[in-house]
Amino acid sequence: LMNAPRIEKIHTEVAVKDDGVIGFAADPGIANFGSVPRGNAGERRIILENRDDFSKTIRFSAKGEIKDWLFFSENKFVLHGNEVRHVTVGVKVPADAPYGAYRGEIITHIKIKWL
């Protein structure tokens, strides 16, 4: 297909603990939220850069154990040529989530925007 979306995946994880401490993780190449207590949220920033002269449509989705916990500050938007955009991705841990480590993927769908 000529304009099939390009797919990029980012591994993501969060640890739900009972110590009440929100921990930050700075692992490169993944969206690791570190430790987030029940009923709380954590955020990471994704930087998108379109180095081409043409626009692209960007859409996020998620899969895995934490897919329903993830949210995005923006979703399904146009990233214009030579534009840089910061998007916040967050995780909201339910108050009744069992303690443990949870994993998933953030999937970025990138499609050329034809005028």
C-alpha positions in Angstrom: 0.0 0.0 0.0 1.3 3.3 -1.0 0.3 5.3 2.1 0.1 2.6 4.7 0.9 4.0 8.1 4.4 3.5 9.5 4.2 2.0 13.0 6.7 2.7 15.8 6.5 1.0 19.2 7.8 2.2 22.6 7.9 -0.3 25.5 6.3 1.1 28.6 6.1 -0.1 32.2 5.0 0.9 35.6 5.5 -0.6 39.1 2.5 -0.4 41.5 3.9 -0.5 45.1 2.6 0.1 48.5 5.4 2.3 49.8 3.6 5.6 48.8 6.7 6.7 46.9 6.5 7.9 43.3 9.7 6.8 41.6 11.1 8.2 38.4 12.9 6.1 35.8 15.1 7.5 33.1 15.6 4.5 30.9 16.4 5.5 27.3 14.2 4.2 24.6 11.3 3.2 26.8 8.5 5.0 28.6 9.2 3.8 32.1 7.0 5.5 34.6 8.9 4.0 37.6 6.9 3.4 40.8 3.4 4.9 41.0 1.2 4.2 44.0 -2.4 3.1 43.6 -4.8 5.9 42.6 -2.0 8.2 41.4 -0.6 9.1 38.0 2.8 9.6 36.4 3.8 11.3 33.2 6.5 11.2 30.6 7.1 13.4 27.5 7.5 12.2 24.0 9.3 14.5 21.5 8.1 14.1 17.9 10.2 15.6 15.1 9.1 15.7 11.5 12.3 16.3 9.5 10.5 16.1 6.2 8.9 19.0 4.2 5.5 17.4 4.2 2.9 16.9 6.9 2.1 13.6 8.7 -0.9 12.5 10.6 0.0 11.1 14.0 -2.2 8.8 16.1 -1.3 6.9 19.3 -2.7 3.7 20.6 -1.6 1.3 23.3 -1.6 -2.4 24.1 -0.6 -4.7 26.9 -1.5 -4.8 30.6 -1.6 -1.0 31.1 -3.3 0.0 27.9 -6.4 1.2 29.7 -4.3 3.2 32.2 -2.5 5.3 29.5 -3.6 8.7 28.3 -2.1 11.3 25.9 -2.2 15.1 26.0 -2.8 15.0 22.2 -3.9 12.3 19.9 -4.7 12.1 16.2 -3.1 15.4 15.0 -1.1 16.7 12.0 2.6 17.1 12.5 3.6 19.6 9.8 6.8 19.5 7.9 9.9 20.5 10.0 7.8 20.7 13.1 8.7 19.5 16.6 6.0 18.7 19.1 6.0 17.6 22.7 3.3 15.2 23.7 2.7 14.1 27.3 1.9 10.4 27.9 0.6 9.5 31.3 -0.4 6.5 33.3 -3.3 6.6 35.8 -3.1 3.6 38.2 -6.5 2.5 39.4 -7.0 2.7 43.2 -7.7 -1.0 43.3 -4.8 -2.2 41.1 -2.9 -5.2 42.5 0.7 -4.5 43.5 3.2 -5.6 40.9 4.9 -4.7 37.6 2.8 -3.9 34.5 4.0 -3.6 30.9 2.7 -2.5 27.6 3.5 -0.7 24.4 2.7 2.8 23.1 2.1 2.5 19.4 2.6 5.5 17.1 0.9 5.4 13.8 2.5 7.8 11.3 0.8 8.5 8.0 1.7 11.0 5.2 -0.9 13.7 5.0 -1.8 14.2 1.4 -3.1 17.7 0.5 
